[in-house]
């Protein structure tokens, strides 16, 4: 299928990308419930895509899979972690597109996840309003991430130095968000920056407005 055909086939898709802890999943679920959209969460298909992607098309992924937990999260600098993380390199993005093309087109699909890199999504947009990236402040991200797991849970606790692993991960994700900010600005794509005190309903309303769905509402 040619690029123009793919773009036309995905005109019913709305894309929510952004940094870790930016509220992507919450907002996407809210919009799916509010408007009756189909939800496609890219995090949910990472395991399937890991199995499906050919080795030759995902060298960073397969190198990552061969590492120990300490090699992944403790021994390397956040800068190296950023540059070598497979999903940040766009590996497997084509499988997201394949999945979306297989879905029925009877209603809008909202896609969310950090794997939606601006440079990869922009060629798939019919209009700019189809996509938005959530770029959380460090404080917003810390609050969001800290509420996901109880102490002692999560993959960083499977390293020999959970505190360092968590610090490396936070630094990497801050740099990734900064990179998204630069890339969206360069490509002229829409962004929203949730900060401390941003309520869930307000953020969902702001994204709906960015999609051209009318003024923000509460409740």
GROMACS elastic network, one bead per residue, 0.5 to 0.9 nm:
[ bonds ]
;  ai    aj funct       b0    kb
    1     4     6  0.82338   500
    1     5     6  0.60894   500
    1     6     6  0.63509   500
    2     5     6  0.52450   500
    2     6     6  0.62784   500
    2     7     6  0.87011   500
    3     6     6  0.51262   500
    3     7     6  0.61525   500
    3     8     6  0.86007   500
    3   123     6  0.78212   500
    3   124     6  0.76822   500
    4     7     6  0.51108   500
    4     8     6  0.61764   500
    4     9     6  0.85718   500
    4   123     6  0.88832   500
    4   124     6  0.82436   500
    5     8     6  0.50869   500
    5     9     6  0.60546   500
    5    10     6  0.86250   500
    6     9     6  0.50035   500
    6    10     6  0.62156   500
    6    11     6  0.87277   500
    6    97     6  0.86060   500
    6   101     6  0.79547   500
    6   124     6  0.69764   500
    7    10     6  0.52176   500
    7    11     6  0.62786   500
    7   123     6  0.73467   500
    7   125     6  0.61114   500
    7   126     6  0.62740   500
    8    11     6  0.52909   500
    8    12     6  0.85786   500
    8   124     6  0.81954   500
    8   125     6  0.84590   500
    8   126     6  0.69598   500
    9    12     6  0.75943   500
    9    13     6  0.88856   500
    9   101     6  0.70370   500
    9   105     6  0.84135   500
   10    13     6  0.53681   500
   10    14     6  0.87048   500
   10    97     6  0.87629   500
   10   100     6  0.75884   500
   10   101     6  0.71698   500
   10   105     6  0.85958   500
   10   109     6  0.89562   500
   10   124     6  0.71391   500
   10   125     6  0.77593   500
   10   126     6  0.81949   500
   11    14     6  0.81090   500
   11   108     6  0.87807   500
   11   124     6  0.82030   500
   11   125     6  0.69789   500
   11   126     6  0.59863   500
   11   127     6  0.83342   500
   11   130     6  0.79420   500
   12   105     6  0.71864   500
   12   106     6  0.89359   500
   12   107     6  0.71395   500
   12   109     6  0.64114   500
   12   110     6  0.87103   500
   12   130     6  0.84169   500
   13   100     6  0.83752   500
   13   107     6  0.89076   500
   13   108     6  0.57392   500
   13   110     6  0.58382   500
   13   111     6  0.71234   500
   13   125     6  0.87126   500
   13   130     6  0.69301   500
   13   131     6  0.86935   500
   14   108     6  0.73210   500
   14   109     6  0.61490   500
   14   111     6  0.61309   500
   14   112     6  0.85846   500
   14   125     6  0.89814   500
   14   129     6  0.82541   500
   14   131     6  0.57176   500
   14   132     6  0.83871   500
   14   211     6  0.77511   500
   15   109     6  0.84864   500
   15   110     6  0.59152   500
   15   112     6  0.60469   500
   15   113     6  0.85925   500
   15   116     6  0.76509   500
   15   121     6  0.80578   500
   15   130     6  0.61838   500
   15   132     6  0.63547   500
   15   133     6  0.81422   500
   16    24     6  0.62880   500
   16    25     6  0.86924   500
   16    27     6  0.85578   500
   16    28     6  0.73522   500
   16   110     6  0.73654   500
   16   111     6  0.60386   500
   16   113     6  0.66320   500
   16   114     6  0.84105   500
   16   116     6  0.75085   500
   16   130     6  0.87903   500
   16   131     6  0.59509   500
   16   132     6  0.52367   500
   16   133     6  0.56279   500
   16   134     6  0.72822   500
   16   207     6  0.85517   500
   17    22     6  0.89859   500
   17    24     6  0.68394   500
   17   111     6  0.81791   500
   17   112     6  0.57228   500
   17   113     6  0.52436   500
   17   114     6  0.52881   500
   17   115     6  0.71342   500
   17   116     6  0.51240   500
   17   117     6  0.70552   500
   17   118     6  0.79081   500
   17   131     6  0.77697   500
   17   132     6  0.63905   500
   17   134     6  0.62720   500
   17   135     6  0.87203   500
   18    21     6  0.86045   500
   18    22     6  0.65275   500
   18    23     6  0.86583   500
   18    24     6  0.71185   500
   18   112     6  0.85427   500
   18   113     6  0.69027   500
   18   114     6  0.52195   500
   18   115     6  0.82814   500
   18   116     6  0.74967   500
   18   117     6  0.81124   500
   18   132     6  0.80783   500
   18   135     6  0.55328   500
   18   136     6  0.80185   500
   18   176     6  0.89452   500
   18   177     6  0.69392   500
   18   180     6  0.70552   500
   18   181     6  0.89111   500
   18   191     6  0.85138   500
   19    22     6  0.56789   500
   19    23     6  0.88135   500
   19    24     6  0.85156   500
   19   113     6  0.84319   500
   19   114     6  0.58664   500
   19   133     6  0.80121   500
   19   134     6  0.65240   500
   19   135     6  0.55823   500
   19   136     6  0.66090   500
   19   141     6  0.84482   500
   19   173     6  0.67637   500
   19   174     6  0.77902   500
   19   176     6  0.66862   500
   19   178     6  0.86738   500
   19   180     6  0.75643   500
   20    23     6  0.80567   500
   20    24     6  0.84017   500
   20   113     6  0.85706   500
   20   114     6  0.66925   500
   20   135     6  0.84596   500
   20   136     6  0.78607   500
   20   141     6  0.68528   500
   20   144     6  0.89118   500
   20   145     6  0.80568   500
   20   173     6  0.63786   500
   20   174     6  0.84435   500
   20   176     6  0.86210   500
   20   177     6  0.77735   500
   21    24     6  0.76204   500
   21   135     6  0.88733   500
   21   136     6  0.69327   500
   21   140     6  0.73452   500
   21   142     6  0.73592   500
   21   143     6  0.81479   500
   21   144     6  0.53347   500
   21   145     6  0.56727   500
   22    25     6  0.84928   500
   22   133     6  0.89391   500
   22   134     6  0.55930   500
   22   135     6  0.60872   500
   22   137     6  0.82315   500
   22   140     6  0.73139   500
   22   141     6  0.60920   500
   22   144     6  0.75348   500
   22   193     6  0.82155   500
   22   194     6  0.69139   500
   23    26     6  0.53486   500
   23    27     6  0.60406   500
   23    28     6  0.84782   500
   23   134     6  0.73026   500
   23   136     6  0.81694   500
   23   141     6  0.86003   500
   23   144     6  0.76919   500
   23   194     6  0.82396   500
   23   200     6  0.79541   500
   23   203     6  0.80717   500
   23   204     6  0.88564   500
   24    27     6  0.53073   500
   24    28     6  0.60195   500
   24    29     6  0.85747   500
   24   112     6  0.60152   500
   24   113     6  0.65278   500
   24   114     6  0.83486   500
   24   133     6  0.85091   500
   24   134     6  0.69173   500
   25    28     6  0.51667   500
   25    29     6  0.61228   500
   25    30     6  0.85022   500
   25    41     6  0.73661   500
   25   112     6  0.64233   500
   25   113     6  0.73094   500
   26    29     6  0.53053   500
   26    30     6  0.61671   500
   26    31     6  0.87270   500
   26   200     6  0.76048   500
   26   204     6  0.80462   500
   27    31     6  0.61731   500
   27    32     6  0.85334   500
   27   112     6  0.88875   500
   27   200     6  0.74514   500
   27   201     6  0.82872   500
   27   203     6  0.70856   500
   27   205     6  0.86565   500
   27   207     6  0.76525   500
   28    31     6  0.51793   500
   28    32     6  0.60668   500
   28    33     6  0.85722   500
   28    39     6  0.70197   500
   28    40     6  0.87098   500
   28    41     6  0.84369   500
   28   110     6  0.63994   500
   28   111     6  0.73655   500
   28   112     6  0.65138   500
   28   204     6  0.79165   500
   29    32     6  0.50471   500
   29    33     6  0.61260   500
   29    34     6  0.84815   500
   29    39     6  0.69363   500
   29   110     6  0.86575   500
   30    33     6  0.52169   500
   30    34     6  0.60197   500
   30    35     6  0.85631   500
   30   201     6  0.83910   500
   30   204     6  0.67409   500
   31    35     6  0.58920   500
   31    36     6  0.77128   500
   31    37     6  0.70963   500
   31    39     6  0.88323   500
   31   110     6  0.79057   500
   31   204     6  0.70463   500
   31   205     6  0.87762   500
   31   207     6  0.87740   500
   31   208     6  0.73868   500
   32    35     6  0.55565   500
   32    36     6  0.52264   500
   32    38     6  0.60506   500
   32    39     6  0.60739   500
   32   108     6  0.87942   500
   32   109     6  0.81071   500
   32   110     6  0.70144   500
   33    36     6  0.54105   500
   33    37     6  0.69103   500
   33    38     6  0.88140   500
   34    37     6  0.78779   500
   35   108     6  0.87242   500
   36   107     6  0.78868   500
   36   108     6  0.80578   500
   37   107     6  0.61572   500
   37   108     6  0.50991   500
   37   109     6  0.55291   500
   37   110     6  0.66261   500
   38   107     6  0.69689   500
   38   108     6  0.62558   500
   38   110     6  0.62347   500
   38   111     6  0.86175   500
   39   108     6  0.87794   500
   39   109     6  0.58149   500
   39   110     6  0.51534   500
   39   111     6  0.62412   500
   39   112     6  0.81131   500
   40    43     6  0.89720   500
   40    44     6  0.81598   500
   40    45     6  0.88604   500
   40   100     6  0.82637   500
   40   109     6  0.69268   500
   40   110     6  0.61226   500
   40   112     6  0.66196   500
   41    44     6  0.55453   500
   41    45     6  0.72700   500
   41   110     6  0.83048   500
   41   111     6  0.58725   500
   41   112     6  0.52215   500
   41   113     6  0.63168   500
   42    45     6  0.54737   500
   42    46     6  0.65603   500
   42    96     6  0.73395   500
   42   111     6  0.71148   500
   42   112     6  0.61227   500
   42   113     6  0.53070   500
   42   114     6  0.79836   500
   42   115     6  0.70480   500
   42   116     6  0.84575   500
   43    46     6  0.54162   500
   43    47     6  0.83731   500
   43   112     6  0.82951   500
   43   113     6  0.63942   500
   43   114     6  0.82991   500
   43   115     6  0.82931   500
   44    47     6  0.74046   500
   44    48     6  0.83812   500
   45    48     6  0.51875   500
   45    49     6  0.60556   500
   45    50     6  0.84830   500
   45    96     6  0.84604   500
   46    49     6  0.50336   500
   46    50     6  0.59572   500
   46    51     6  0.86715   500
   46    92     6  0.86873   500
   47    50     6  0.50756   500
   47    51     6  0.65105   500
   47    52     6  0.87666   500
   48    51     6  0.52943   500
   48    52     6  0.62419   500
   48    53     6  0.87270   500
   49    53     6  0.57993   500
   49    92     6  0.64407   500
   49    93     6  0.89268   500
   49    95     6  0.66593   500
   49    96     6  0.83010   500
   50    53     6  0.57712   500
   50    54     6  0.87239   500
   50    58     6  0.89153   500
   50    61     6  0.77423   500
   50    62     6  0.87636   500
   50    92     6  0.76642   500
   51    54     6  0.81688   500
   52    92     6  0.85730   500
   52    95     6  0.81738   500
   53    56     6  0.84489   500
   53    57     6  0.67568   500
   53    58     6  0.67945   500
   53    91     6  0.82465   500
   53    92     6  0.61265   500
   53    95     6  0.76257   500
   54    57     6  0.53722   500
   54    58     6  0.65749   500
   54    92     6  0.89921   500
   55    58     6  0.52952   500
   55    59     6  0.63161   500
   55    61     6  0.83262   500
   55    62     6  0.68441   500
   56    59     6  0.62362   500
   57    60     6  0.89641   500
   57    91     6  0.69883   500
   57    92     6  0.78752   500
   58    61     6  0.52751   500
   58    62     6  0.64010   500
   58    63     6  0.86992   500
   58    86     6  0.72538   500
   58    91     6  0.55440   500
   58    92     6  0.71946   500
   59    62     6  0.53181   500
   59    63     6  0.61396   500
   59    64     6  0.85918   500
   59    86     6  0.79125   500
   59    91     6  0.84257   500
   60    63     6  0.50868   500
   60    64     6  0.61047   500
   60    65     6  0.86238   500
   60    84     6  0.62038   500
   60    85     6  0.66018   500
   60    87     6  0.86202   500
   60    89     6  0.80429   500
   60    91     6  0.78576   500
   61    64     6  0.51042   500
   61    65     6  0.62313   500
   61    66     6  0.88156   500
   61    84     6  0.86749   500
   61    85     6  0.73382   500
   61    87     6  0.77402   500
   61    91     6  0.74074   500
   62    66     6  0.64003   500
   62    86     6  0.85509   500
   63    66     6  0.52614   500
   63    67     6  0.67957   500
   63    86     6  0.89039   500
   64    67     6  0.53761   500
   64    68     6  0.85150   500
   64    71     6  0.88264   500
   64    72     6  0.70067   500
   64    84     6  0.83786   500
   64    85     6  0.75788   500
   64    86     6  0.76858   500
   65    68     6  0.81194   500
   67    70     6  0.79114   500
   67    71     6  0.56295   500
   67    72     6  0.61171   500
   68    71     6  0.50984   500
   68    72     6  0.62798   500
   68    73     6  0.87954   500
   68   159     6  0.86802   500
   69    72     6  0.51064   500
   69    73     6  0.61626   500
   69    74     6  0.76329   500
   69   155     6  0.82652   500
   69   156     6  0.80507   500
   69   158     6  0.68304   500
   69   159     6  0.55541   500
   69   160     6  0.84607   500
   70    73     6  0.53176   500
   70    75     6  0.58749   500
   70    76     6  0.84410   500
   70   156     6  0.89699   500
   70   158     6  0.84217   500
   70   159     6  0.53667   500
   70   160     6  0.67377   500
   70   161     6  0.79307   500
   70   165     6  0.79800   500
   71    74     6  0.59904   500
   71    75     6  0.50922   500
   71    76     6  0.65084   500
   72    75     6  0.69516   500
   72    76     6  0.68193   500
   72    81     6  0.75680   500
   72   165     6  0.87042   500
   73    76     6  0.65442   500
   73    77     6  0.84030   500
   73    78     6  0.84697   500
   73    81     6  0.78041   500
   73   156     6  0.73636   500
   73   159     6  0.75742   500
   73   161     6  0.89982   500
   73   162     6  0.87836   500
   73   164     6  0.80216   500
   73   166     6  0.78896   500
   73   168     6  0.67209   500
   73   169     6  0.70034   500
   74    77     6  0.77912   500
   74   156     6  0.89341   500
   74   159     6  0.73656   500
   74   160     6  0.80490   500
   74   161     6  0.68418   500
   74   162     6  0.81256   500
   74   164     6  0.61930   500
   74   166     6  0.86611   500
   74   168     6  0.71493   500
   75   165     6  0.86156   500
   76    79     6  0.81536   500
   76    80     6  0.62902   500
   76    81     6  0.64754   500
   76   168     6  0.83221   500
   77    80     6  0.52988   500
   77    81     6  0.62172   500
   77    82     6  0.86629   500
   77   168     6  0.68664   500
   77   172     6  0.85382   500
   78    82     6  0.60633   500
   78    83     6  0.86682   500
   78   167     6  0.87069   500
   78   168     6  0.51940   500
   78   169     6  0.68063   500
   78   170     6  0.84097   500
   78   171     6  0.59575   500
   78   173     6  0.85174   500
   78   175     6  0.84288   500
   79    82     6  0.51488   500
   79    83     6  0.63426   500
   79    84     6  0.87044   500
   79   168     6  0.89664   500
   79   171     6  0.83334   500
   79   172     6  0.65296   500
   79   175     6  0.80043   500
   80    83     6  0.51684   500
   80    84     6  0.60554   500
   80    85     6  0.83330   500
   80   172     6  0.86707   500
   81    84     6  0.54197   500
   81    85     6  0.58176   500
   81   168     6  0.83471   500
   81   169     6  0.82852   500
   81   172     6  0.66355   500
   82    85     6  0.56182   500
   82    88     6  0.72791   500
   82   172     6  0.56051   500
   82   173     6  0.77927   500
   82   175     6  0.74889   500
   82   176     6  0.68596   500
   83    86     6  0.84926   500
   83    88     6  0.75997   500
   83    89     6  0.76105   500
   84    87     6  0.88780   500
   84    88     6  0.77031   500
   84    89     6  0.72772   500
   85    88     6  0.54445   500
   85    89     6  0.65049   500
   86    89     6  0.50550   500
   86    90     6  0.66335   500
   86    91     6  0.56436   500
   86    92     6  0.84165   500
   87    90     6  0.51360   500
   87    91     6  0.54817   500
   87    92     6  0.72147   500
   87    93     6  0.79148   500
   87   114     6  0.82090   500
   87   115     6  0.57720   500
   88    91     6  0.75820   500
   88   114     6  0.80831   500
   88   115     6  0.65637   500
   88   116     6  0.89315   500
   88   117     6  0.74898   500
   88   176     6  0.81174   500
   89   115     6  0.88467   500
   89   117     6  0.86522   500
   90    93     6  0.55095   500
   90    94     6  0.84771   500
   90   115     6  0.69681   500
   90   116     6  0.82231   500
   90   117     6  0.70606   500
   90   120     6  0.76689   500
   91    94     6  0.78084   500
   91   115     6  0.89467   500
   92    95     6  0.54217   500
   92    96     6  0.71508   500
   92   115     6  0.89438   500
   93    96     6  0.52446   500
   93    97     6  0.67735   500
   93    98     6  0.88752   500
   93   115     6  0.72192   500
   93   116     6  0.77465   500
   93   117     6  0.87902   500
   93   120     6  0.79183   500
   94    97     6  0.51123   500
   94    98     6  0.62389   500
   94    99     6  0.87037   500
   95    99     6  0.61121   500
   95   100     6  0.85685   500
   96    99     6  0.51701   500
   96   100     6  0.62721   500
   96   101     6  0.87024   500
   97   100     6  0.51101   500
   97   101     6  0.61752   500
   97   102     6  0.87416   500
   98   101     6  0.52202   500
   98   102     6  0.64822   500
   99   102     6  0.52717   500
   99   103     6  0.66713   500
  100   103     6  0.53155   500
  100   104     6  0.85312   500
  100   109     6  0.83425   500
  100   111     6  0.88896   500
  101   104     6  0.80128   500
  101   105     6  0.86384   500
  102   105     6  0.88663   500
  103   106     6  0.89092   500
  103   109     6  0.87945   500
  104   107     6  0.76231   500
  105   108     6  0.71676   500
  105   109     6  0.82098   500
  111   116     6  0.85935   500
  112   115     6  0.82434   500
  112   116     6  0.73661   500
  113   116     6  0.59927   500
  114   117     6  0.71173   500
  116   119     6  0.86326   500
  116   120     6  0.70541   500
  116   121     6  0.63600   500
  116   133     6  0.87663   500
  117   120     6  0.54203   500
  117   121     6  0.62062   500
  117   122     6  0.86528   500
  117   180     6  0.75991   500
  117   183     6  0.87666   500
  118   121     6  0.51500   500
  118   122     6  0.58933   500
  118   133     6  0.82399   500
  118   180     6  0.72818   500
  118   183     6  0.66432   500
  118   184     6  0.61119   500
  118   187     6  0.77075   500
  118   189     6  0.76942   500
  119   122     6  0.56936   500
  119   123     6  0.74939   500
  119   183     6  0.74065   500
  119   184     6  0.81594   500
  119   187     6  0.76026   500
  120   123     6  0.65065   500
  120   124     6  0.76533   500
  121   124     6  0.53811   500
  121   125     6  0.68238   500
  121   131     6  0.81380   500
  122   125     6  0.54009   500
  122   126     6  0.87590   500
  122   128     6  0.80776   500
  122   131     6  0.82818   500
  122   187     6  0.79465   500
  122   189     6  0.79703   500
  123   126     6  0.82612   500
  125   128     6  0.64351   500
  125   129     6  0.83989   500
  125   130     6  0.63868   500
  125   131     6  0.76465   500
  126   129     6  0.86198   500
  126   130     6  0.74354   500
  127   130     6  0.59611   500
  127   131     6  0.85011   500
  128   131     6  0.63557   500
  128   132     6  0.85737   500
  128   188     6  0.85447   500
  128   189     6  0.67218   500
  128   190     6  0.75160   500
  128   211     6  0.87537   500
  129   132     6  0.74484   500
  129   189     6  0.86319   500
  129   190     6  0.76313   500
  129   210     6  0.63385   500
  129   212     6  0.66478   500
  130   210     6  0.84421   500
  130   211     6  0.60046   500
  130   212     6  0.87239   500
  131   189     6  0.75412   500
  131   190     6  0.68456   500
  131   191     6  0.87036   500
  131   210     6  0.81653   500
  131   211     6  0.71680   500
  132   189     6  0.70245   500
  132   191     6  0.53255   500
  132   192     6  0.72757   500
  132   207     6  0.72356   500
  132   210     6  0.71380   500
  132   211     6  0.78373   500
  133   180     6  0.80735   500
  133   181     6  0.85966   500
  133   184     6  0.79152   500
  133   189     6  0.80283   500
  133   190     6  0.63952   500
  133   192     6  0.62964   500
  133   193     6  0.84501   500
  134   177     6  0.88446   500
  134   190     6  0.89308   500
  134   191     6  0.58105   500
  134   193     6  0.57841   500
  134   194     6  0.70095   500
  134   207     6  0.88409   500
  135   177     6  0.60051   500
  135   178     6  0.80962   500
  135   180     6  0.76330   500
  135   181     6  0.70067   500
  135   191     6  0.68972   500
  135   192     6  0.61132   500
  135   194     6  0.66620   500
  135   195     6  0.89562   500
  136   139     6  0.78929   500
  136   140     6  0.58093   500
  136   141     6  0.58116   500
  136   174     6  0.89031   500
  136   177     6  0.75415   500
  136   192     6  0.80926   500
  136   193     6  0.52382   500
  136   195     6  0.61299   500
  136   196     6  0.89605   500
  137   140     6  0.52171   500
  137   141     6  0.62210   500
  137   142     6  0.86228   500
  137   174     6  0.85095   500
  137   177     6  0.88370   500
  137   193     6  0.68043   500
  137   194     6  0.65071   500
  137   195     6  0.53065   500
  137   196     6  0.75560   500
  138   141     6  0.51229   500
  138   142     6  0.60700   500
  138   143     6  0.86440   500
  138   170     6  0.86629   500
  138   174     6  0.69113   500
  138   195     6  0.81509   500
  138   196     6  0.89504   500
  139   142     6  0.51304   500
  139   143     6  0.62520   500
  139   144     6  0.86184   500
  139   195     6  0.69689   500
  139   196     6  0.61526   500
  140   143     6  0.52656   500
  140   144     6  0.61822   500
  140   145     6  0.86278   500
  140   194     6  0.68117   500
  140   195     6  0.51649   500
  140   196     6  0.50609   500
  140   197     6  0.79969   500
  140   198     6  0.82053   500
  141   144     6  0.50677   500
  141   145     6  0.59691   500
  141   146     6  0.83425   500
  141   170     6  0.88806   500
  141   174     6  0.89290   500
  141   194     6  0.89156   500
  141   195     6  0.83941   500
  141   196     6  0.88527   500
  142   145     6  0.52754   500
  142   146     6  0.58922   500
  142   147     6  0.85595   500
  142   170     6  0.82646   500
  143   146     6  0.53460   500
  143   147     6  0.64385   500
  143   196     6  0.82937   500
  144   147     6  0.55133   500
  144   148     6  0.69066   500
  145   148     6  0.53885   500
  145   149     6  0.75530   500
  146   149     6  0.63732   500
  146   150     6  0.80062   500
  146   151     6  0.89691   500
  147   150     6  0.75204   500
  149   152     6  0.80817   500
  149   153     6  0.58656   500
  149   154     6  0.64762   500
  150   153     6  0.55990   500
  150   154     6  0.81273   500
  151   154     6  0.83697   500
  152   156     6  0.87528   500
  152   157     6  0.60708   500
  152   162     6  0.89349   500
  153   156     6  0.79095   500
  153   157     6  0.62754   500
  153   158     6  0.86778   500
  154   157     6  0.58679   500
  154   158     6  0.75735   500
  155   158     6  0.53223   500
  155   159     6  0.75010   500
  155   162     6  0.86220   500
  156   159     6  0.56199   500
  156   160     6  0.86648   500
  156   161     6  0.78665   500
  156   162     6  0.50168   500
  156   163     6  0.78690   500
  156   164     6  0.87263   500
  156   165     6  0.57326   500
  156   166     6  0.61800   500
  156   169     6  0.88107   500
  157   160     6  0.75562   500
  157   161     6  0.75406   500
  157   163     6  0.84100   500
  157   165     6  0.83362   500
  157   166     6  0.88218   500
  158   161     6  0.84398   500
  158   162     6  0.73026   500
  159   162     6  0.57106   500
  159   165     6  0.72922   500
  160   165     6  0.87232   500
  161   164     6  0.55529   500
  161   165     6  0.61910   500
  161   166     6  0.86905   500
  162   166     6  0.60023   500
  162   167     6  0.85290   500
  163   166     6  0.51892   500
  163   167     6  0.62051   500
  163   168     6  0.86185   500
  164   167     6  0.50101   500
  164   168     6  0.60400   500
  164   169     6  0.84681   500
  165   168     6  0.51215   500
  165   169     6  0.61013   500
  165   170     6  0.86004   500
  166   169     6  0.50489   500
  166   170     6  0.61060   500
  166   171     6  0.85910   500
  167   170     6  0.51267   500
  167   171     6  0.61656   500
  167   172     6  0.85335   500
  168   171     6  0.51859   500
  168   172     6  0.60811   500
  168   173     6  0.85875   500
  169   172     6  0.50715   500
  169   173     6  0.61193   500
  169   174     6  0.86011   500
  170   173     6  0.51560   500
  170   174     6  0.61825   500
  170   175     6  0.87103   500
  171   174     6  0.51201   500
  171   175     6  0.63345   500
  171   176     6  0.86329   500
  172   175     6  0.52201   500
  172   176     6  0.61947   500
  172   177     6  0.87313   500
  173   177     6  0.61455   500
  173   178     6  0.85556   500
  174   177     6  0.51643   500
  174   178     6  0.62750   500
  174   179     6  0.86557   500
  175   179     6  0.61464   500
  175   180     6  0.86269   500
  176   180     6  0.62246   500
  176   181     6  0.86180   500
  177   180     6  0.50011   500
  177   181     6  0.61865   500
  177   182     6  0.87243   500
  178   182     6  0.63511   500
  178   183     6  0.86686   500
  179   182     6  0.51404   500
  179   183     6  0.61220   500
  179   184     6  0.85558   500
  180   183     6  0.50365   500
  180   184     6  0.59219   500
  180   185     6  0.83379   500
  181   184     6  0.54386   500
  181   185     6  0.61661   500
  181   186     6  0.86277   500
  181   191     6  0.78926   500
  182   185     6  0.52391   500
  182   186     6  0.61725   500
  182   187     6  0.87011   500
  183   186     6  0.50814   500
  183   187     6  0.61503   500
  183   188     6  0.84287   500
  183   189     6  0.84465   500
  184   187     6  0.51135   500
  184   188     6  0.58163   500
  184   190     6  0.69656   500
  184   191     6  0.73012   500
  185   188     6  0.50997   500
  185   189     6  0.63129   500
  185   190     6  0.81117   500
  185   191     6  0.85211   500
  186   189     6  0.79130   500
  190   210     6  0.75937   500
  191   210     6  0.86966   500
  192   203     6  0.85192   500
  192   206     6  0.78809   500
  192   207     6  0.77196   500
  192   210     6  0.88144   500
  194   197     6  0.83231   500
  194   198     6  0.58827   500
  194   199     6  0.87972   500
  194   203     6  0.71568   500
  195   198     6  0.56368   500
  196   199     6  0.87417   500
  198   201     6  0.86275   500
  198   202     6  0.67883   500
  198   203     6  0.66674   500
  199   202     6  0.52036   500
  199   203     6  0.62054   500
  199   204     6  0.86627   500
  200   203     6  0.52263   500
  200   204     6  0.62079   500
  200   205     6  0.85794   500
  201   204     6  0.51213   500
  201   205     6  0.60855   500
  201   206     6  0.86086   500
  201   216     6  0.89494   500
  201   217     6  0.78353   500
  201   218     6  0.59434   500
  201   219     6  0.67328   500
  202   205     6  0.50148   500
  202   206     6  0.61465   500
  202   207     6  0.86972   500
  202   216     6  0.72321   500
  202   217     6  0.74928   500
  202   218     6  0.66375   500
  203   206     6  0.50558   500
  203   207     6  0.63062   500
  203   208     6  0.86114   500
  204   207     6  0.52198   500
  204   208     6  0.61825   500
  204   209     6  0.86254   500
  204   216     6  0.82730   500
  204   217     6  0.89244   500
  205   209     6  0.61200   500
  205   210     6  0.85735   500
  205   213     6  0.89699   500
  205   214     6  0.88495   500
  205   215     6  0.74635   500
  205   217     6  0.58985   500
  205   218     6  0.73876   500
  206   209     6  0.50427   500
  206   210     6  0.61838   500
  206   211     6  0.86919   500
  206   215     6  0.81009   500
  206   216     6  0.60555   500
  206   217     6  0.88416   500
  207   211     6  0.62853   500
  207   212     6  0.87364   500
  207   213     6  0.87847   500
  207   216     6  0.86970   500
  208   211     6  0.50723   500
  208   212     6  0.65050   500
  208   213     6  0.53115   500
  208   214     6  0.71115   500
  208   215     6  0.79596   500
  208   216     6  0.72456   500
  209   213     6  0.51732   500
  209   214     6  0.53327   500
  209   215     6  0.56788   500
  209   216     6  0.61980   500
  210   213     6  0.73799   500
  210   214     6  0.85844   500
  211   214     6  0.83334   500
  212   215     6  0.83960   500
  213   216     6  0.86406   500
  214   217     6  0.88172   500
